[in-house]
Amino acid sequence: MEIKKVVVSLCMGSACHQFGVYGVLPVLRELLAQSGYVDRVEFKGAFCLGPCTEGIVLQVGSVQITGINPQTISRKFTQKILPAIIKQSEAANEPS
C-alpha cells in the first residue's frame, strides 16, 4: 500500500523572509528526518498564508501554525508541527 503524504506548506513571502524562513527550512527538514516522518511529508512553498505579523507561518493540511522563527522552530516542531503531521498522516492512511 502506498503511503499518502501530508502536505506541509511553508510561507516564503516577504514578511516570512524577514522573520528568517530560510534559516528555518533546513532545521525543519533535519527535525523531520530525525522523527522518521520525512517520507510522509510533501513540502510546498507558499507566497502568503495570511497572518504575516505572527512570525513564519506553516500549514499542515488545514492546520496553521504561527510564531515560527529560527529560535522557536525546535519547540514548535515538537509541540505543534509533528503532532499535526502525525494526525494528518494517520487520517490520510486509514484503511477505507
N, CA, C and O atoms as a Tinker XYZ file with bonds, in Angstrom:
   384  protein
     1  N      0.841000   -1.186000    0.000000    73     2
     2  CA     0.000000    0.000000    0.000000    64     1     3
     3  C      0.888000    1.252000    0.000000    63     2     4     5
     4  O      1.828000    1.362000    0.787000    81     3
     5  N      0.577000    2.167000   -0.878000    73     3     6
     6  CA     1.332000    3.411000   -0.967000    64     5     7
     7  C      0.905000    4.365000    0.152000    63     6     8     9
     8  O     -0.285000    4.540000    0.415000    81     7
     9  N      1.887000    4.971000    0.797000    73     7    10
    10  CA     1.607000    5.924000    1.876000    64     9    11
    11  C      1.241000    7.272000    1.266000    63    10    12    13
    12  O      1.977000    7.807000    0.437000    81    11
    13  N      0.098000    7.817000    1.680000    73    11    14
    14  CA    -0.302000    9.145000    1.229000    64    13    15
    15  C      0.465000   10.170000    2.042000    63    14    16    17
    16  O      0.516000   10.096000    3.270000    81    15
    17  N      1.057000   11.123000    1.348000    73    15    18
    18  CA     1.870000   12.134000    2.019000    64    17    19
    19  C      1.017000   13.284000    2.543000    63    18    20    21
    20  O     -0.026000   13.618000    1.981000    81    19
    21  N      1.486000   13.870000    3.622000    73    19    22
    22  CA     0.868000   15.050000    4.216000    64    21    23
    23  C      1.504000   16.279000    3.571000    63    22    24    25
    24  O      2.729000   16.380000    3.495000    81    23
    25  N      0.682000   17.202000    3.111000    73    23    26
    26  CA     1.197000   18.431000    2.511000    64    25    27
    27  C      1.518000   19.427000    3.627000    63    26    28    29
    28  O      0.657000   19.772000    4.437000    81    27
    29  N      2.761000   19.878000    3.652000    73    27    30
    30  CA     3.210000   20.891000    4.602000    64    29    31
    31  C      3.616000   22.108000    3.778000    63    30    32    33
    32  O      4.574000   22.055000    3.007000    81    31
    33  N      2.883000   23.199000    3.945000    73    31    34
    34  CA     3.167000   24.434000    3.225000    64    33    35
    35  C      3.889000   25.401000    4.154000    63    34    36    37
    36  O      3.471000   25.623000    5.290000    81    35
    37  N      4.961000   25.962000    3.661000    73    35    38
    38  CA     5.754000   26.913000    4.431000    64    37    39
    39  C      5.736000   28.240000    3.688000    63    38    40    41
    40  O      6.077000   28.307000    2.507000    81    39
    41  N      5.335000   29.292000    4.387000    73    39    42
    42  CA     5.258000   30.603000    3.766000    64    41    43
    43  C      6.653000   31.100000    3.415000    63    42    44    45
    44  O      7.571000   31.058000    4.234000    81    43
    45  N      6.792000   31.569000    2.182000    73    43    46
    46  CA     8.063000   32.098000    1.696000    64    45    47
    47  C      7.907000   33.564000    1.297000    63    46    48    49
    48  O      8.762000   34.122000    0.609000    81    47
    49  N      6.814000   34.179000    1.734000    73    47    50
    50  CA     6.537000   35.568000    1.389000    64    49    51
    51  C      7.511000   36.537000    2.041000    63    50    52    53
    52  O      8.380000   36.135000    2.814000    81    51
    53  N      7.357000   37.809000    1.722000    73    51    54
    54  CA     8.325000   38.815000    2.175000    64    53    55
    55  C      8.385000   38.947000    3.690000    63    54    56    57
    56  O      9.475000   39.095000    4.243000    81    55
    57  N      7.250000   38.897000    4.376000    73    55    58
    58  CA     7.272000   39.001000    5.843000    64    57    59
    59  C      7.979000   37.793000    6.450000    63    58    60    61
    60  O      8.801000   37.942000    7.354000    81    59
    61  N      7.664000   36.601000    5.957000    73    59    62
    62  CA     8.306000   35.394000    6.491000    64    61    63
    63  C      9.794000   35.359000    6.139000    63    62    64    65
    64  O     10.610000   34.835000    6.897000    81    63
    65  N     10.132000   35.922000    4.983000    73    63    66
    66  CA    11.537000   36.056000    4.621000    64    65    67
    67  C     12.258000   36.905000    5.672000    63    66    68    69
    68  O     13.362000   36.568000    6.100000    81    67
    69  N     11.628000   38.005000    6.082000    73    67    70
    70  CA    12.206000   38.883000    7.106000    64    69    71
    71  C     12.321000   38.183000    8.462000    63    70    72    73
    72  O     13.241000   38.459000    9.232000    81    71
    73  N     11.388000   37.281000    8.748000    73    71    74
    74  CA    11.419000   36.534000   10.015000    64    73    75
    75  C     12.448000   35.403000   10.007000    63    74    76    77
    76  O     12.722000   34.817000   11.055000    81    75
    77  N     13.022000   35.086000    8.842000    73    75    78
    78  CA    14.090000   34.086000    8.782000    64    77    79
    79  C     13.690000   32.718000    8.274000    63    78    80    81
    80  O     14.240000   31.712000    8.720000    81    79
    81  N     12.738000   32.659000    7.346000    73    79    82
    82  CA    12.260000   31.370000    6.843000    64    81    83
    83  C     13.375000   30.518000    6.250000    63    82    84    85
    84  O     13.332000   29.291000    6.347000    81    83
    85  N     14.368000   31.148000    5.640000    73    83    86
    86  CA    15.431000   30.362000    5.018000    64    85    87
    87  C     16.373000   29.743000    6.057000    63    86    88    89
    88  O     17.125000   28.825000    5.729000    81    87
    89  N     16.346000   30.222000    7.289000    73    87    90
    90  CA    17.071000   29.576000    8.379000    64    89    91
    91  C     16.251000   28.477000    9.032000    63    90    92    93
    92  O     16.803000   27.579000    9.668000    81    91
    93  N     14.942000   28.545000    8.878000    73    91    94
    94  CA    14.032000   27.567000    9.476000    64    93    95
    95  C     13.945000   26.304000    8.628000    63    94    96    97
    96  O     13.885000   25.199000    9.167000    81    95
    97  N     13.938000   26.456000    7.319000    73    95    98
    98  CA    13.726000   25.321000    6.421000    64    97    99
    99  C     14.712000   24.179000    6.623000    63    98   100   101
   100  O     14.263000   23.038000    6.735000    81    99
   101  N     16.033000   24.404000    6.678000    73    99   102
   102  CA    16.947000   23.270000    6.880000    64   101   103
   103  C     16.770000   22.607000    8.242000    63   102   104   105
   104  O     16.920000   21.392000    8.364000    81   103
   105  N     16.454000   23.395000    9.265000    73   103   106
   106  CA    16.223000   22.828000   10.598000    64   105   107
   107  C     14.965000   21.970000   10.571000    63   106   108   109
   108  O     14.937000   20.882000   11.145000    81   107
   109  N     13.940000   22.454000    9.913000    73   107   110
   110  CA    12.686000   21.710000    9.792000    64   109   111
   111  C     12.919000   20.376000    9.077000    63   110   112   113
   112  O     12.402000   19.345000    9.507000    81   111
   113  N     13.682000   20.391000    8.005000    73   111   114
   114  CA    13.985000   19.146000    7.280000    64   113   115
   115  C     14.762000   18.168000    8.161000    63   114   116   117
   116  O     14.497000   16.966000    8.138000    81   115
   117  N     15.711000   18.675000    8.929000    73   115   118
   118  CA    16.502000   17.821000    9.818000    64   117   119
   119  C     15.621000   17.218000   10.921000    63   118   120   121
   120  O     15.739000   16.033000   11.232000    81   119
   121  N     14.748000   18.026000   11.503000    73   119   122
   122  CA    13.843000   17.525000   12.540000    64   121   123
   123  C     12.904000   16.456000   11.987000    63   122   124   125
   124  O     12.607000   15.472000   12.664000    81   123
   125  N     12.440000   16.654000   10.760000    73   123   126
   126  CA    11.595000   15.638000   10.118000    64   125   127
   127  C     12.364000   14.342000    9.900000    63   126   128   129
   128  O     11.829000   13.258000   10.129000    81   127
   129  N     13.595000   14.443000    9.467000    73   127   130
   130  CA    14.421000   13.252000    9.247000    64   129   131
   131  C     14.630000   12.506000   10.563000    63   130   132   133
   132  O     14.547000   11.279000   10.606000    81   131
   133  N     14.898000   13.248000   11.630000    73   131   134
   134  CA    15.100000   12.630000   12.942000    64   133   135
   135  C     13.836000   11.968000   13.471000    63   134   136   137
   136  O     13.908000   10.983000   14.206000    81   135
   137  N     12.684000   12.506000   13.101000    73   135   138
   138  CA    11.411000   11.980000   13.611000    64   137   139
   139  C     10.954000   10.731000   12.871000    63   138   140   141
   140  O     10.085000   10.007000   13.356000    81   139
   141  N     11.539000   10.469000   11.688000    73   139   142
   142  CA    11.124000    9.328000   10.900000    64   141   143
   143  C      9.917000    9.606000   10.015000    63   142   144   145
   144  O      9.369000    8.685000    9.410000    81   143
   145  N      9.499000   10.858000    9.932000    73   143   146
   146  CA     8.331000   11.211000    9.129000    64   145   147
   147  C      8.678000   11.903000    7.822000    63   146   148   149
   148  O      7.776000   12.343000    7.110000    81   147
   149  N      9.938000   12.011000    7.488000    73   147   150
   150  CA    10.338000   12.749000    6.293000    64   149   151
   151  C      9.722000   12.157000    5.026000    63   150   152   153
   152  O      9.416000   12.898000    4.092000    81   151
   153  N      9.538000   10.850000    4.976000    73   151   154
   154  CA     8.952000   10.211000    3.796000    64   153   155
   155  C      7.439000   10.360000    3.727000    63   154   156   157
   156  O      6.821000    9.981000    2.732000    81   155
   157  N      6.844000   10.905000    4.770000    73   155   158
   158  CA     5.391000   11.066000    4.807000    64   157   159
   159  C      4.956000   12.505000    4.540000    63   158   160   161
   160  O      3.774000   12.838000    4.627000    81   159
   161  N      5.933000   13.351000    4.214000    73   159   162
   162  CA     5.649000   14.777000    4.051000    64   161   163
   163  C      6.033000   15.241000    2.652000    63   162   164   165
   164  O      7.068000   14.853000    2.111000    81   163
   165  N      5.180000   16.074000    2.083000    73   163   166
   166  CA     5.482000   16.756000    0.828000    64   165   167
   167  C      5.531000   18.249000    1.135000    63   166   168   169
   168  O      4.520000   18.846000    1.506000    81   167
   169  N      6.715000   18.853000    0.978000    73   167   170
   170  CA     6.874000   20.283000    1.234000    64   169   171
   171  C      6.413000   21.092000    0.041000    63   170   172   173
   172  O      6.654000   20.728000   -1.110000    81   171
   173  N      5.744000   22.198000    0.335000    73   171   174
   174  CA     5.368000   23.148000   -0.702000    64   173   175
   175  C      5.631000   24.546000   -0.167000    63   174   176   177
   176  O      5.351000   24.837000    0.995000    81   175
   177  N      6.163000   25.396000   -1.010000    73   175   178
   178  CA     6.328000   26.800000   -0.655000    64   177   179
   179  C      5.031000   27.535000   -0.947000    63   178   180   181
   180  O      4.298000   27.171000   -1.867000    81   179
   181  N      4.751000   28.557000   -0.173000    73   179   182
   182  CA     3.554000   29.369000   -0.379000    64   181   183
   183  C      3.969000   30.838000   -0.356000    63   182   184   185
   184  O      4.874000   31.227000    0.382000    81   183
   185  N      3.301000   31.642000   -1.169000    73   183   186
   186  CA     3.647000   33.067000   -1.208000    64   185   187
   187  C      3.155000   33.795000    0.029000    63   186   188   189
   188  O      3.862000   34.659000    0.549000    81   187
   189  N      1.976000   33.476000    0.510000    73   187   190
   190  CA     1.453000   34.094000    1.730000    64   189   191
   191  C      0.356000   33.206000    2.287000    63   190   192   193
   192  O     -0.554000   32.796000    1.565000    81   191
   193  N      0.450000   32.911000    3.576000    73   191   194
   194  CA    -0.566000   32.073000    4.228000    64   193   195
   195  C     -1.452000   32.874000    5.172000    63   194   196   197
   196  O     -2.314000   32.308000    5.845000    81   195
   197  N     -1.243000   34.202000    5.228000    73   195   198
   198  CA    -2.175000   35.036000    5.979000    64   197   199
   199  C     -1.625000   35.885000    7.096000    63   198   200   201
   200  O     -1.317000   37.056000    6.877000    81   199
   201  N     -1.490000   35.329000    8.300000    73   199   202
   202  CA    -1.163000   36.170000    9.466000    64   201   203
   203  C      0.303000   36.613000    9.503000    63   202   204   205
   204  O      1.100000   36.097000   10.287000    81   203
   205  N      0.640000   37.563000    8.652000    73   203   206
   206  CA     2.031000   37.972000    8.436000    64   205   207
   207  C      2.714000   38.577000    9.657000    63   206   208   209
   208  O      3.942000   38.553000    9.740000    81   207
   209  N      1.968000   39.108000   10.589000    73   207   210
   210  CA     2.590000   39.742000   11.755000    64   209   211
   211  C      2.905000   38.746000   12.874000    63   210   212   213
   212  O      3.482000   39.122000   13.894000    81   211
   213  N      2.529000   37.480000   12.684000    73   211   214
   214  CA     2.675000   36.480000   13.750000    64   213   215
   215  C      3.862000   35.551000   13.555000    63   214   216   217
   216  O      3.861000   34.439000   14.082000    81   215
   217  N      4.869000   35.979000   12.815000    73   215   218
   218  CA     6.031000   35.129000   12.573000    64   217   219
   219  C      5.805000   34.268000   11.356000    63   218   220   221
   220  O      4.798000   34.408000   10.662000    81   219
   221  N      6.744000   33.373000   11.097000    73   219   222
   222  CA     6.655000   32.480000    9.949000    64   221   223
   223  C      5.447000   31.574000   10.119000    63   222   224   225
   224  O      5.173000   31.077000   11.212000    81   223
   225  N      4.731000   31.369000    9.024000    73   223   226
   226  CA     3.515000   30.563000    9.046000    64   225   227
   227  C      3.763000   29.255000    8.308000    63   226   228   229
   228  O      4.317000   29.234000    7.209000    81   227
   229  N      3.342000   28.168000    8.938000    73   227   230
   230  CA     3.438000   26.845000    8.353000    64   229   231
   231  C      2.059000   26.230000    8.414000    63   230   232   233
   232  O      1.338000   26.422000    9.393000    81   231
   233  N      1.683000   25.497000    7.390000    73   231   234
   234  CA     0.359000   24.886000    7.360000    64   233   235
   235  C      0.507000   23.393000    7.106000    63   234   236   237
   236  O      1.162000   22.976000    6.151000    81   235
   237  N     -0.112000   22.590000    7.976000    73   235   238
   238  CA    -0.145000   21.135000    7.845000    64   237   239
   239  C     -1.591000   20.773000    7.548000    63   238   240   241
   240  O     -2.446000   20.847000    8.431000    81   239
   241  N     -1.869000   20.381000    6.307000    73   239   242
   242  CA    -3.262000   20.164000    5.926000    64   241   243
   243  C     -3.994000   21.486000    6.059000    63   242   244   245
   244  O     -3.658000   22.457000    5.380000    81   243
   245  N     -4.995000   21.528000    6.931000    73   243   246
   246  CA    -5.742000   22.772000    7.149000    64   245   247
   247  C     -5.347000   23.475000    8.451000    63   246   248   249
   248  O     -5.940000   24.494000    8.806000    81   247
   249  N     -4.360000   22.943000    9.158000    73   247   250
   250  CA    -3.928000   23.496000   10.451000    64   249   251
   251  C     -2.796000   24.492000   10.236000    63   250   252   253
   252  O     -1.739000   24.138000    9.714000    81   251
   253  N     -3.024000   25.749000   10.644000    73   251   254
   254  CA    -1.972000   26.767000   10.551000    64   253   255
   255  C     -1.231000   26.879000   11.875000    63   254   256   257
   256  O     -1.831000   26.883000   12.950000    81   255
   257  N      0.087000   26.969000   11.765000    73   255   258
   258  CA     0.941000   27.141000   12.937000    64   257   259
   259  C      1.735000   28.424000   12.706000    63   258   260   261
   260  O      2.405000   28.576000   11.684000    81   259
   261  N      1.654000   29.340000   13.663000    73   259   262
   262  CA     2.306000   30.638000   13.537000    64   261   263
   263  C      3.380000   30.794000   14.608000    63   262   264   265
   264  O      3.566000   29.922000   15.457000    81   263
   265  N      4.076000   31.916000   14.550000    73   263   266
   266  CA     5.073000   32.233000   15.571000    64   265   267
   267  C      6.363000   31.453000   15.422000    63   266   268   269
   268  O      7.124000   31.304000   16.379000    81   267
   269  N      6.607000   30.957000   14.224000    73   267   270
   270  CA     7.829000   30.192000   13.978000    64   269   271
   271  C      8.943000   31.159000   13.586000    63   270   272   273
   272  O      8.723000   32.114000   12.840000    81   271
   273  N     10.127000   30.896000   14.097000    73   271   274
   274  CA    11.330000   31.619000   13.693000    64   273   275
   275  C     12.517000   30.720000   14.012000    63   274   276   277
   276  O     12.322000   29.656000   14.600000    81   275
   277  N     13.729000   31.099000   13.653000    73   275   278
   278  CA    14.867000   30.212000   13.910000    64   277   279
   279  C     15.045000   29.839000   15.384000    63   278   280   281
   280  O     15.586000   28.776000   15.686000    81   279
   281  N     14.600000   30.694000   16.298000    73   279   282
   282  CA    14.747000   30.398000   17.722000    64   281   283
   283  C     13.649000   29.467000   18.253000    63   282   284   285
   284  O     13.866000   28.777000   19.249000    81   283
   285  N     12.487000   29.435000   17.616000    73   283   286
   286  CA    11.360000   28.648000   18.137000    64   285   287
   287  C     11.077000   27.376000   17.351000    63   286   288   289
   288  O     10.225000   26.590000   17.764000    81   287
   289  N     11.765000   27.144000   16.228000    73   287   290
   290  CA    11.403000   26.031000   15.354000    64   289   291
   291  C     11.474000   24.677000   16.053000    63   290   292   293
   292  O     10.587000   23.850000   15.843000    81   291
   293  N     12.474000   24.419000   16.860000    73   291   294
   294  CA    12.576000   23.111000   17.528000    64   293   295
   295  C     11.412000   22.880000   18.474000    63   294   296   297
   296  O     10.822000   21.800000   18.484000    81   295
   297  N     11.081000   23.881000   19.264000    73   295   298
   298  CA     9.962000   23.762000   20.208000    64   297   299
   299  C      8.634000   23.638000   19.469000    63   298   300   301
   300  O      7.803000   22.801000   19.819000    81   299
   301  N      8.434000   24.465000   18.452000    73   299   302
   302  CA     7.186000   24.410000   17.672000    64   301   303
   303  C      7.046000   23.061000   16.972000    63   302   304   305
   304  O      5.944000   22.525000   16.858000    81   303
   305  N      8.168000   22.515000   16.506000    73   303   306
   306  CA     8.124000   21.214000   15.838000    64   305   307
   307  C      7.621000   20.147000   16.806000    63   306   308   309
   308  O      6.723000   19.374000   16.472000    81   307
   309  N      8.196000   20.109000   17.994000    73   307   310
   310  CA     7.815000   19.099000   18.981000    64   309   311
   311  C      6.384000   19.287000   19.466000    63   310   312   313
   312  O      5.630000   18.319000   19.571000    81   311
   313  N      6.007000   20.524000   19.760000    73   311   314
   314  CA     4.705000   20.792000   20.368000    64   313   315
   315  C      3.547000   20.823000   19.381000    63   314   316   317
   316  O      2.440000   20.409000   19.723000    81   315
   317  N      3.778000   21.305000   18.166000    73   315   318
   318  CA     2.651000   21.527000   17.258000    64   317   319
   319  C      2.798000   20.891000   15.883000    63   318   320   321
   320  O      1.861000   20.264000   15.387000    81   319
   321  N      3.956000   21.044000   15.267000    73   319   322
   322  CA     4.112000   20.604000   13.879000    64   321   323
   323  C      4.069000   19.080000   13.766000    63   322   324   325
   324  O      3.272000   18.544000   12.996000    81   323
   325  N      4.915000   18.375000   14.523000    73   323   326
   326  CA     4.938000   16.914000   14.440000    64   325   327
   327  C      3.598000   16.304000   14.838000    63   326   328   329
   328  O      3.126000   15.406000   14.140000    81   327
   329  N      2.954000   16.747000   15.933000    73   327   330
   330  CA     1.631000   16.178000   16.236000    64   329   331
   331  C      0.618000   16.384000   15.105000    63   330   332   333
   332  O     -0.195000   15.500000   14.839000    81   331
   333  N      0.660000   17.535000   14.441000    73   331   334
   334  CA    -0.262000   17.788000   13.321000    64   333   335
   335  C      0.063000   16.872000   12.145000    63   334   336   337
   336  O     -0.846000   16.372000   11.483000    81   335
   337  N      1.343000   16.648000   11.880000    73   335   338
   338  CA     1.745000   15.748000   10.792000    64   337   339
   339  C      1.297000   14.325000   11.097000    63   338   340   341
   340  O      0.755000   13.644000   10.226000    81   339
   341  N      1.518000   13.878000   12.316000    73   339   342
   342  CA     1.118000   12.519000   12.709000    64   341   343
   343  C     -0.390000   12.349000   12.564000    63   342   344   345
   344  O     -0.852000   11.350000   12.013000    81   343
   345  N     -1.154000   13.310000   13.052000    73   343   346
   346  CA    -2.621000   13.236000   12.973000    64   345   347
   347  C     -3.085000   13.190000   11.518000    63   346   348   349
   348  O     -3.921000   12.361000   11.160000    81   347
   349  N     -2.547000   14.073000   10.682000    73   347   350
   350  CA    -2.930000   14.114000    9.268000    64   349   351
   351  C     -2.516000   12.824000    8.554000    63   350   352   353
   352  O     -3.262000   12.304000    7.725000    81   351
   353  N     -1.334000   12.313000    8.876000    73   351   354
   354  CA    -0.841000   11.100000    8.240000    64   353   355
   355  C     -1.712000    9.903000    8.601000    63   354   356   357
   356  O     -2.048000    9.090000    7.740000    81   355
   357  N     -2.073000    9.797000    9.872000    73   355   358
   358  CA    -2.922000    8.688000   10.301000    64   357   359
   359  C     -4.287000    8.760000    9.625000    63   358   360   361
   360  O     -4.820000    7.739000    9.190000    81   359
   361  N     -4.853000    9.958000    9.536000    73   359   362
   362  CA    -6.162000   10.113000    8.907000    64   361   363
   363  C     -6.095000    9.802000    7.410000    63   362   364   365
   364  O     -6.999000    9.172000    6.862000    81   363
   365  N     -5.034000   10.242000    6.764000    73   363   366
   366  CA    -4.899000   10.039000    5.313000    64   365   367
   367  C     -4.646000    8.578000    4.955000    63   366   368   369
   368  O     -4.967000    8.142000    3.850000    81   367
   369  N     -4.077000    7.829000    5.881000    73   367   370
   370  CA    -3.695000    6.450000    5.582000    64   369   371
   371  C     -4.536000    5.402000    6.295000    63   370   372   373
   372  O     -4.145000    4.237000    6.373000    81   371
   373  N     -5.692000    5.812000    6.816000    73   371   374
   374  CA    -6.618000    4.852000    7.417000    64   373   375
   375  C     -7.169000    3.934000    6.329000    63   374   376   377
   376  O     -7.447000    4.375000    5.214000    81   375
   377  N     -7.323000    2.666000    6.661000    73   375   378
   378  CA    -7.950000    1.770000    5.658000    64   377   379
   379  C     -9.388000    2.202000    5.398000    63   378   380   381
   380  O    -10.085000    2.632000    6.318000    81   379
   381  N     -9.835000    2.089000    4.146000    73   379   382
   382  CA   -11.204000    2.508000    3.823000    64   381   383
   383  C    -12.192000    1.426000    4.132000    63   382   384
   384  O    -13.392000    1.607000    3.922000    81   383
